[in-house]
Amino acid sequence: MFSITVRDHLMIAHSFRGEVFGPAQRLHGATFLVDATFRREQLDEDGIVVDIGLATRELHAVVDALNYRNLDDEPDFQGVNTSTEYLAKVIADRLAERIAKGWLGEGARNLAGITVTLHESHIAWASYERAL
């Protein structure tokens, strides 16, 4: 399996519901490094997994829609704990929608899968992996 990864970053505010979250139940900020890894079994006719420039552009577009937002105020996240794991899924699903629309090029339609990893720090991160 071949893969390429592109990176961006995300800064949000949010709070959690549930005793398990302790002080994070209060409004707080989070900054994430965001890695999106695109996979395919065979390289395309140009010898690539996906155009890195298009992948970078589309990851940035997805992240930019969330950046500098208080997720508690966003309609898409009402009633949801916006955990690192959950946000990784949201970003992966939004990238998958862009792939289906052809925004990462026609060759991207043959990708096998995508993994989005959000790094909370140098010692903690979470990922969501999905087939395409």
Chimera marker file (.cmm) of the C-alpha trace (Angstrom):
<marker_set name="trace">
<marker id="1" x="0.000" y="0.000" z="0.000" r="1" g="1" b="0" radius="0.5"/>
<marker id="2" x="1.327" y="3.432" z="-0.980" r="1" g="1" b="0" radius="0.5"/>
<marker id="3" x="0.546" y="6.560" z="1.009" r="1" g="1" b="0" radius="0.5"/>
<marker id="4" x="1.214" y="10.269" z="1.220" r="1" g="1" b="0" radius="0.5"/>
<marker id="5" x="0.561" y="12.512" z="4.191" r="1" g="1" b="0" radius="0.5"/>
<marker id="6" x="-0.099" y="16.235" z="4.254" r="1" g="1" b="0" radius="0.5"/>
<marker id="7" x="-0.226" y="18.376" z="7.392" r="1" g="1" b="0" radius="0.5"/>
<marker id="8" x="-2.019" y="21.460" z="8.676" r="1" g="1" b="0" radius="0.5"/>
<marker id="9" x="-2.967" y="22.787" z="12.099" r="1" g="1" b="0" radius="0.5"/>
<marker id="10" x="-6.175" y="23.643" z="13.885" r="1" g="1" b="0" radius="0.5"/>
<marker id="11" x="-7.007" y="25.902" z="16.827" r="1" g="1" b="0" radius="0.5"/>
<marker id="12" x="-10.423" y="25.570" z="18.467" r="1" g="1" b="0" radius="0.5"/>
<marker id="13" x="-12.283" y="26.192" z="21.696" r="1" g="1" b="0" radius="0.5"/>
<marker id="14" x="-14.736" y="23.706" z="23.172" r="1" g="1" b="0" radius="0.5"/>
<marker id="15" x="-15.970" y="22.068" z="26.339" r="1" g="1" b="0" radius="0.5"/>
<marker id="16" x="-17.007" y="18.531" z="27.226" r="1" g="1" b="0" radius="0.5"/>
<marker id="17" x="-19.915" y="16.979" z="29.069" r="1" g="1" b="0" radius="0.5"/>
<marker id="18" x="-19.209" y="14.156" z="31.497" r="1" g="1" b="0" radius="0.5"/>
<marker id="19" x="-17.276" y="13.679" z="34.712" r="1" g="1" b="0" radius="0.5"/>
<marker id="20" x="-14.587" y="11.680" z="32.880" r="1" g="1" b="0" radius="0.5"/>
<marker id="21" x="-13.378" y="14.980" z="31.378" r="1" g="1" b="0" radius="0.5"/>
<marker id="22" x="-12.684" y="16.663" z="34.732" r="1" g="1" b="0" radius="0.5"/>
<marker id="23" x="-11.619" y="20.301" z="34.251" r="1" g="1" b="0" radius="0.5"/>
<marker id="24" x="-12.036" y="19.999" z="30.461" r="1" g="1" b="0" radius="0.5"/>
<marker id="25" x="-15.779" y="20.287" z="31.100" r="1" g="1" b="0" radius="0.5"/>
<marker id="26" x="-15.100" y="24.018" z="31.211" r="1" g="1" b="0" radius="0.5"/>
<marker id="27" x="-14.498" y="25.979" z="28.021" r="1" g="1" b="0" radius="0.5"/>
<marker id="28" x="-10.865" y="25.593" z="26.948" r="1" g="1" b="0" radius="0.5"/>
<marker id="29" x="-8.701" y="25.884" z="23.867" r="1" g="1" b="0" radius="0.5"/>
<marker id="30" x="-6.985" y="23.158" z="21.896" r="1" g="1" b="0" radius="0.5"/>
<marker id="31" x="-4.359" y="23.286" z="19.185" r="1" g="1" b="0" radius="0.5"/>
<marker id="32" x="-3.845" y="20.270" z="16.944" r="1" g="1" b="0" radius="0.5"/>
<marker id="33" x="-1.420" y="19.255" z="14.238" r="1" g="1" b="0" radius="0.5"/>
<marker id="34" x="-3.599" y="17.580" z="11.618" r="1" g="1" b="0" radius="0.5"/>
<marker id="35" x="-2.184" y="14.841" z="9.381" r="1" g="1" b="0" radius="0.5"/>
<marker id="36" x="-4.213" y="13.422" z="6.499" r="1" g="1" b="0" radius="0.5"/>
<marker id="37" x="-2.815" y="10.232" z="4.996" r="1" g="1" b="0" radius="0.5"/>
<marker id="38" x="-4.147" y="9.075" z="1.630" r="1" g="1" b="0" radius="0.5"/>
<marker id="39" x="-3.654" y="5.424" z="0.611" r="1" g="1" b="0" radius="0.5"/>
<marker id="40" x="-3.868" y="3.372" z="-2.566" r="1" g="1" b="0" radius="0.5"/>
<marker id="41" x="-2.667" y="-0.056" z="-3.629" r="1" g="1" b="0" radius="0.5"/>
<marker id="42" x="-1.167" y="1.033" z="-6.955" r="1" g="1" b="0" radius="0.5"/>
<marker id="43" x="0.240" y="4.373" z="-8.039" r="1" g="1" b="0" radius="0.5"/>
<marker id="44" x="-1.790" y="6.201" z="-10.660" r="1" g="1" b="0" radius="0.5"/>
<marker id="45" x="-0.669" y="6.720" z="-14.260" r="1" g="1" b="0" radius="0.5"/>
<marker id="46" x="1.448" y="9.696" z="-13.113" r="1" g="1" b="0" radius="0.5"/>
<marker id="47" x="3.215" y="7.536" z="-10.528" r="1" g="1" b="0" radius="0.5"/>
<marker id="48" x="1.619" y="9.226" z="-7.495" r="1" g="1" b="0" radius="0.5"/>
<marker id="49" x="-0.901" y="8.464" z="-4.772" r="1" g="1" b="0" radius="0.5"/>
<marker id="50" x="-2.644" y="11.824" z="-5.100" r="1" g="1" b="0" radius="0.5"/>
<marker id="51" x="-1.572" y="15.330" z="-6.067" r="1" g="1" b="0" radius="0.5"/>
<marker id="52" x="0.102" y="16.677" z="-2.913" r="1" g="1" b="0" radius="0.5"/>
<marker id="53" x="-0.827" y="20.254" z="-3.800" r="1" g="1" b="0" radius="0.5"/>
<marker id="54" x="-4.521" y="19.402" z="-4.138" r="1" g="1" b="0" radius="0.5"/>
<marker id="55" x="-4.445" y="17.281" z="-0.975" r="1" g="1" b="0" radius="0.5"/>
<marker id="56" x="-2.830" y="20.151" z="0.927" r="1" g="1" b="0" radius="0.5"/>
<marker id="57" x="-5.342" y="22.664" z="-0.429" r="1" g="1" b="0" radius="0.5"/>
<marker id="58" x="-8.363" y="20.532" z="0.439" r="1" g="1" b="0" radius="0.5"/>
<marker id="59" x="-7.113" y="19.640" z="3.918" r="1" g="1" b="0" radius="0.5"/>
<marker id="60" x="-6.592" y="23.352" z="4.545" r="1" g="1" b="0" radius="0.5"/>
<marker id="61" x="-10.126" y="24.130" z="3.342" r="1" g="1" b="0" radius="0.5"/>
<marker id="62" x="-11.611" y="21.535" z="5.701" r="1" g="1" b="0" radius="0.5"/>
<marker id="63" x="-9.500" y="22.677" z="8.652" r="1" g="1" b="0" radius="0.5"/>
<marker id="64" x="-10.116" y="26.364" z="7.915" r="1" g="1" b="0" radius="0.5"/>
<marker id="65" x="-13.880" y="25.840" z="8.298" r="1" g="1" b="0" radius="0.5"/>
<marker id="66" x="-13.217" y="24.790" z="11.932" r="1" g="1" b="0" radius="0.5"/>
<marker id="67" x="-10.235" y="26.986" z="12.761" r="1" g="1" b="0" radius="0.5"/>
<marker id="68" x="-10.611" y="29.664" z="15.463" r="1" g="1" b="0" radius="0.5"/>
<marker id="69" x="-14.141" y="28.514" z="16.243" r="1" g="1" b="0" radius="0.5"/>
<marker id="70" x="-15.822" y="27.743" z="19.525" r="1" g="1" b="0" radius="0.5"/>
<marker id="71" x="-17.220" y="24.346" z="18.551" r="1" g="1" b="0" radius="0.5"/>
<marker id="72" x="-19.811" y="24.611" z="21.326" r="1" g="1" b="0" radius="0.5"/>
<marker id="73" x="-21.450" y="27.347" z="19.207" r="1" g="1" b="0" radius="0.5"/>
<marker id="74" x="-21.366" y="25.448" z="15.902" r="1" g="1" b="0" radius="0.5"/>
<marker id="75" x="-24.681" y="23.867" z="14.813" r="1" g="1" b="0" radius="0.5"/>
<marker id="76" x="-22.923" y="20.750" z="13.444" r="1" g="1" b="0" radius="0.5"/>
<marker id="77" x="-21.593" y="19.926" z="16.911" r="1" g="1" b="0" radius="0.5"/>
<marker id="78" x="-24.613" y="20.541" z="19.134" r="1" g="1" b="0" radius="0.5"/>
<marker id="79" x="-25.018" y="17.746" z="21.673" r="1" g="1" b="0" radius="0.5"/>
<marker id="80" x="-21.669" y="16.132" z="20.748" r="1" g="1" b="0" radius="0.5"/>
<marker id="81" x="-18.457" y="15.888" z="22.730" r="1" g="1" b="0" radius="0.5"/>
<marker id="82" x="-15.934" y="17.144" z="20.193" r="1" g="1" b="0" radius="0.5"/>
<marker id="83" x="-13.178" y="14.833" z="21.359" r="1" g="1" b="0" radius="0.5"/>
<marker id="84" x="-9.964" y="14.490" z="19.410" r="1" g="1" b="0" radius="0.5"/>
<marker id="85" x="-11.211" y="11.150" z="18.070" r="1" g="1" b="0" radius="0.5"/>
<marker id="86" x="-14.525" y="12.654" z="16.969" r="1" g="1" b="0" radius="0.5"/>
<marker id="87" x="-12.846" y="15.606" z="15.226" r="1" g="1" b="0" radius="0.5"/>
<marker id="88" x="-10.522" y="13.226" z="13.358" r="1" g="1" b="0" radius="0.5"/>
<marker id="89" x="-13.622" y="11.479" z="11.971" r="1" g="1" b="0" radius="0.5"/>
<marker id="90" x="-15.272" y="14.770" z="11.011" r="1" g="1" b="0" radius="0.5"/>
<marker id="91" x="-12.181" y="15.875" z="9.081" r="1" g="1" b="0" radius="0.5"/>
<marker id="92" x="-11.798" y="12.469" z="7.372" r="1" g="1" b="0" radius="0.5"/>
<marker id="93" x="-15.460" y="12.430" z="6.345" r="1" g="1" b="0" radius="0.5"/>
<marker id="94" x="-15.280" y="15.976" z="4.990" r="1" g="1" b="0" radius="0.5"/>
<marker id="95" x="-12.162" y="15.087" z="2.994" r="1" g="1" b="0" radius="0.5"/>
<marker id="96" x="-13.938" y="11.997" z="1.651" r="1" g="1" b="0" radius="0.5"/>
<marker id="97" x="-16.779" y="14.230" z="0.420" r="1" g="1" b="0" radius="0.5"/>
<marker id="98" x="-14.265" y="16.419" z="-1.429" r="1" g="1" b="0" radius="0.5"/>
<marker id="99" x="-12.631" y="13.361" z="-2.973" r="1" g="1" b="0" radius="0.5"/>
<marker id="100" x="-16.035" y="12.121" z="-4.183" r="1" g="1" b="0" radius="0.5"/>
<marker id="101" x="-16.686" y="15.533" z="-5.764" r="1" g="1" b="0" radius="0.5"/>
<marker id="102" x="-13.394" y="15.339" z="-7.665" r="1" g="1" b="0" radius="0.5"/>
<marker id="103" x="-11.753" y="18.238" z="-5.838" r="1" g="1" b="0" radius="0.5"/>
<marker id="104" x="-8.529" y="16.253" z="-5.345" r="1" g="1" b="0" radius="0.5"/>
<marker id="105" x="-8.431" y="15.284" z="-9.037" r="1" g="1" b="0" radius="0.5"/>
<marker id="106" x="-9.940" y="12.394" z="-10.936" r="1" g="1" b="0" radius="0.5"/>
<marker id="107" x="-7.150" y="10.035" z="-9.888" r="1" g="1" b="0" radius="0.5"/>
<marker id="108" x="-8.129" y="10.499" z="-6.235" r="1" g="1" b="0" radius="0.5"/>
<marker id="109" x="-11.395" y="8.680" z="-6.902" r="1" g="1" b="0" radius="0.5"/>
<marker id="110" x="-9.331" y="5.446" z="-6.874" r="1" g="1" b="0" radius="0.5"/>
<marker id="111" x="-7.890" y="5.979" z="-3.402" r="1" g="1" b="0" radius="0.5"/>
<marker id="112" x="-8.362" y="3.014" z="-1.069" r="1" g="1" b="0" radius="0.5"/>
<marker id="113" x="-8.610" y="4.944" z="2.173" r="1" g="1" b="0" radius="0.5"/>
<marker id="114" x="-7.727" y="7.898" z="4.305" r="1" g="1" b="0" radius="0.5"/>
<marker id="115" x="-6.513" y="8.300" z="7.875" r="1" g="1" b="0" radius="0.5"/>
<marker id="116" x="-6.721" y="11.577" z="9.760" r="1" g="1" b="0" radius="0.5"/>
<marker id="117" x="-4.579" y="12.001" z="12.864" r="1" g="1" b="0" radius="0.5"/>
<marker id="118" x="-4.925" y="14.894" z="15.283" r="1" g="1" b="0" radius="0.5"/>
<marker id="119" x="-1.855" y="15.420" z="17.465" r="1" g="1" b="0" radius="0.5"/>
<marker id="120" x="-2.794" y="17.035" z="20.777" r="1" g="1" b="0" radius="0.5"/>
<marker id="121" x="0.835" y="17.129" z="21.868" r="1" g="1" b="0" radius="0.5"/>
<marker id="122" x="4.124" y="15.377" z="21.264" r="1" g="1" b="0" radius="0.5"/>
<marker id="123" x="2.920" y="12.502" z="23.471" r="1" g="1" b="0" radius="0.5"/>
<marker id="124" x="-0.796" y="12.148" z="22.639" r="1" g="1" b="0" radius="0.5"/>
<marker id="125" x="-2.792" y="11.852" z="19.427" r="1" g="1" b="0" radius="0.5"/>
<marker id="126" x="-5.864" y="10.166" z="17.983" r="1" g="1" b="0" radius="0.5"/>
<marker id="127" x="-6.744" y="8.907" z="14.506" r="1" g="1" b="0" radius="0.5"/>
<marker id="128" x="-9.719" y="7.904" z="12.421" r="1" g="1" b="0" radius="0.5"/>
<marker id="129" x="-9.257" y="5.589" z="9.439" r="1" g="1" b="0" radius="0.5"/>
<marker id="130" x="-11.856" y="4.990" z="6.758" r="1" g="1" b="0" radius="0.5"/>
<marker id="131" x="-12.148" y="3.260" z="3.427" r="1" g="1" b="0" radius="0.5"/>
<marker id="132" x="-13.022" y="5.257" z="0.336" r="1" g="1" b="0" radius="0.5"/>
<link id1="1" id2="2" r="1" g="1" b="0" radius="0.2"/>
<link id1="2" id2="3" r="1" g="1" b="0" radius="0.2"/>
<link id1="3" id2="4" r="1" g="1" b="0" radius="0.2"/>
<link id1="4" id2="5" r="1" g="1" b="0" radius="0.2"/>
<link id1="5" id2="6" r="1" g="1" b="0" radius="0.2"/>
<link id1="6" id2="7" r="1" g="1" b="0" radius="0.2"/>
<link id1="7" id2="8" r="1" g="1" b="0" radius="0.2"/>
<link id1="8" id2="9" r="1" g="1" b="0" radius="0.2"/>
<link id1="9" id2="10" r="1" g="1" b="0" radius="0.2"/>
<link id1="10" id2="11" r="1" g="1" b="0" radius="0.2"/>
<link id1="11" id2="12" r="1" g="1" b="0" radius="0.2"/>
<link id1="12" id2="13" r="1" g="1" b="0" radius="0.2"/>
<link id1="13" id2="14" r="1" g="1" b="0" radius="0.2"/>
<link id1="14" id2="15" r="1" g="1" b="0" radius="0.2"/>
<link id1="15" id2="16" r="1" g="1" b="0" radius="0.2"/>
<link id1="16" id2="17" r="1" g="1" b="0" radius="0.2"/>
<link id1="17" id2="18" r="1" g="1" b="0" radius="0.2"/>
<link id1="18" id2="19" r="1" g="1" b="0" radius="0.2"/>
<link id1="19" id2="20" r="1" g="1" b="0" radius="0.2"/>
<link id1="20" id2="21" r="1" g="1" b="0" radius="0.2"/>
<link id1="21" id2="22" r="1" g="1" b="0" radius="0.2"/>
<link id1="22" id2="23" r="1" g="1" b="0" radius="0.2"/>
<link id1="23" id2="24" r="1" g="1" b="0" radius="0.2"/>
<link id1="24" id2="25" r="1" g="1" b="0" radius="0.2"/>
<link id1="25" id2="26" r="1" g="1" b="0" radius="0.2"/>
<link id1="26" id2="27" r="1" g="1" b="0" radius="0.2"/>
<link id1="27" id2="28" r="1" g="1" b="0" radius="0.2"/>
<link id1="28" id2="29" r="1" g="1" b="0" radius="0.2"/>
<link id1="29" id2="30" r="1" g="1" b="0" radius="0.2"/>
<link id1="30" id2="31" r="1" g="1" b="0" radius="0.2"/>
<link id1="31" id2="32" r="1" g="1" b="0" radius="0.2"/>
<link id1="32" id2="33" r="1" g="1" b="0" radius="0.2"/>
<link id1="33" id2="34" r="1" g="1" b="0" radius="0.2"/>
<link id1="34" id2="35" r="1" g="1" b="0" radius="0.2"/>
<link id1="35" id2="36" r="1" g="1" b="0" radius="0.2"/>
<link id1="36" id2="37" r="1" g="1" b="0" radius="0.2"/>
<link id1="37" id2="38" r="1" g="1" b="0" radius="0.2"/>
<link id1="38" id2="39" r="1" g="1" b="0" radius="0.2"/>
<link id1="39" id2="40" r="1" g="1" b="0" radius="0.2"/>
<link id1="40" id2="41" r="1" g="1" b="0" radius="0.2"/>
<link id1="41" id2="42" r="1" g="1" b="0" radius="0.2"/>
<link id1="42" id2="43" r="1" g="1" b="0" radius="0.2"/>
<link id1="43" id2="44" r="1" g="1" b="0" radius="0.2"/>
<link id1="44" id2="45" r="1" g="1" b="0" radius="0.2"/>
<link id1="45" id2="46" r="1" g="1" b="0" radius="0.2"/>
<link id1="46" id2="47" r="1" g="1" b="0" radius="0.2"/>
<link id1="47" id2="48" r="1" g="1" b="0" radius="0.2"/>
<link id1="48" id2="49" r="1" g="1" b="0" radius="0.2"/>
<link id1="49" id2="50" r="1" g="1" b="0" radius="0.2"/>
<link id1="50" id2="51" r="1" g="1" b="0" radius="0.2"/>
<link id1="51" id2="52" r="1" g="1" b="0" radius="0.2"/>
<link id1="52" id2="53" r="1" g="1" b="0" radius="0.2"/>
<link id1="53" id2="54" r="1" g="1" b="0" radius="0.2"/>
<link id1="54" id2="55" r="1" g="1" b="0" radius="0.2"/>
<link id1="55" id2="56" r="1" g="1" b="0" radius="0.2"/>
<link id1="56" id2="57" r="1" g="1" b="0" radius="0.2"/>
<link id1="57" id2="58" r="1" g="1" b="0" radius="0.2"/>
<link id1="58" id2="59" r="1" g="1" b="0" radius="0.2"/>
<link id1="59" id2="60" r="1" g="1" b="0" radius="0.2"/>
<link id1="60" id2="61" r="1" g="1" b="0" radius="0.2"/>
<link id1="61" id2="62" r="1" g="1" b="0" radius="0.2"/>
<link id1="62" id2="63" r="1" g="1" b="0" radius="0.2"/>
<link id1="63" id2="64" r="1" g="1" b="0" radius="0.2"/>
<link id1="64" id2="65" r="1" g="1" b="0" radius="0.2"/>
<link id1="65" id2="66" r="1" g="1" b="0" radius="0.2"/>
<link id1="66" id2="67" r="1" g="1" b="0" radius="0.2"/>
<link id1="67" id2="68" r="1" g="1" b="0" radius="0.2"/>
<link id1="68" id2="69" r="1" g="1" b="0" radius="0.2"/>
<link id1="69" id2="70" r="1" g="1" b="0" radius="0.2"/>
<link id1="70" id2="71" r="1" g="1" b="0" radius="0.2"/>
<link id1="71" id2="72" r="1" g="1" b="0" radius="0.2"/>
<link id1="72" id2="73" r="1" g="1" b="0" radius="0.2"/>
<link id1="73" id2="74" r="1" g="1" b="0" radius="0.2"/>
<link id1="74" id2="75" r="1" g="1" b="0" radius="0.2"/>
<link id1="75" id2="76" r="1" g="1" b="0" radius="0.2"/>
<link id1="76" id2="77" r="1" g="1" b="0" radius="0.2"/>
<link id1="77" id2="78" r="1" g="1" b="0" radius="0.2"/>
<link id1="78" id2="79" r="1" g="1" b="0" radius="0.2"/>
<link id1="79" id2="80" r="1" g="1" b="0" radius="0.2"/>
<link id1="80" id2="81" r="1" g="1" b="0" radius="0.2"/>
<link id1="81" id2="82" r="1" g="1" b="0" radius="0.2"/>
<link id1="82" id2="83" r="1" g="1" b="0" radius="0.2"/>
<link id1="83" id2="84" r="1" g="1" b="0" radius="0.2"/>
<link id1="84" id2="85" r="1" g="1" b="0" radius="0.2"/>
<link id1="85" id2="86" r="1" g="1" b="0" radius="0.2"/>
<link id1="86" id2="87" r="1" g="1" b="0" radius="0.2"/>
<link id1="87" id2="88" r="1" g="1" b="0" radius="0.2"/>
<link id1="88" id2="89" r="1" g="1" b="0" radius="0.2"/>
<link id1="89" id2="90" r="1" g="1" b="0" radius="0.2"/>
<link id1="90" id2="91" r="1" g="1" b="0" radius="0.2"/>
<link id1="91" id2="92" r="1" g="1" b="0" radius="0.2"/>
<link id1="92" id2="93" r="1" g="1" b="0" radius="0.2"/>
<link id1="93" id2="94" r="1" g="1" b="0" radius="0.2"/>
<link id1="94" id2="95" r="1" g="1" b="0" radius="0.2"/>
<link id1="95" id2="96" r="1" g="1" b="0" radius="0.2"/>
<link id1="96" id2="97" r="1" g="1" b="0" radius="0.2"/>
<link id1="97" id2="98" r="1" g="1" b="0" radius="0.2"/>
<link id1="98" id2="99" r="1" g="1" b="0" radius="0.2"/>
<link id1="99" id2="100" r="1" g="1" b="0" radius="0.2"/>
<link id1="100" id2="101" r="1" g="1" b="0" radius="0.2"/>
<link id1="101" id2="102" r="1" g="1" b="0" radius="0.2"/>
<link id1="102" id2="103" r="1" g="1" b="0" radius="0.2"/>
<link id1="103" id2="104" r="1" g="1" b="0" radius="0.2"/>
<link id1="104" id2="105" r="1" g="1" b="0" radius="0.2"/>
<link id1="105" id2="106" r="1" g="1" b="0" radius="0.2"/>
<link id1="106" id2="107" r="1" g="1" b="0" radius="0.2"/>
<link id1="107" id2="108" r="1" g="1" b="0" radius="0.2"/>
<link id1="108" id2="109" r="1" g="1" b="0" radius="0.2"/>
<link id1="109" id2="110" r="1" g="1" b="0" radius="0.2"/>
<link id1="110" id2="111" r="1" g="1" b="0" radius="0.2"/>
<link id1="111" id2="112" r="1" g="1" b="0" radius="0.2"/>
<link id1="112" id2="113" r="1" g="1" b="0" radius="0.2"/>
<link id1="113" id2="114" r="1" g="1" b="0" radius="0.2"/>
<link id1="114" id2="115" r="1" g="1" b="0" radius="0.2"/>
<link id1="115" id2="116" r="1" g="1" b="0" radius="0.2"/>
<link id1="116" id2="117" r="1" g="1" b="0" radius="0.2"/>
<link id1="117" id2="118" r="1" g="1" b="0" radius="0.2"/>
<link id1="118" id2="119" r="1" g="1" b="0" radius="0.2"/>
<link id1="119" id2="120" r="1" g="1" b="0" radius="0.2"/>
<link id1="120" id2="121" r="1" g="1" b="0" radius="0.2"/>
<link id1="121" id2="122" r="1" g="1" b="0" radius="0.2"/>
<link id1="122" id2="123" r="1" g="1" b="0" radius="0.2"/>
<link id1="123" id2="124" r="1" g="1" b="0" radius="0.2"/>
<link id1="124" id2="125" r="1" g="1" b="0" radius="0.2"/>
<link id1="125" id2="126" r="1" g="1" b="0" radius="0.2"/>
<link id1="126" id2="127" r="1" g="1" b="0" radius="0.2"/>
<link id1="127" id2="128" r="1" g="1" b="0" radius="0.2"/>
<link id1="128" id2="129" r="1" g="1" b="0" radius="0.2"/>
<link id1="129" id2="130" r="1" g="1" b="0" radius="0.2"/>
<link id1="130" id2="131" r="1" g="1" b="0" radius="0.2"/>
<link id1="131" id2="132" r="1" g="1" b="0" radius="0.2"/>
</marker_set>
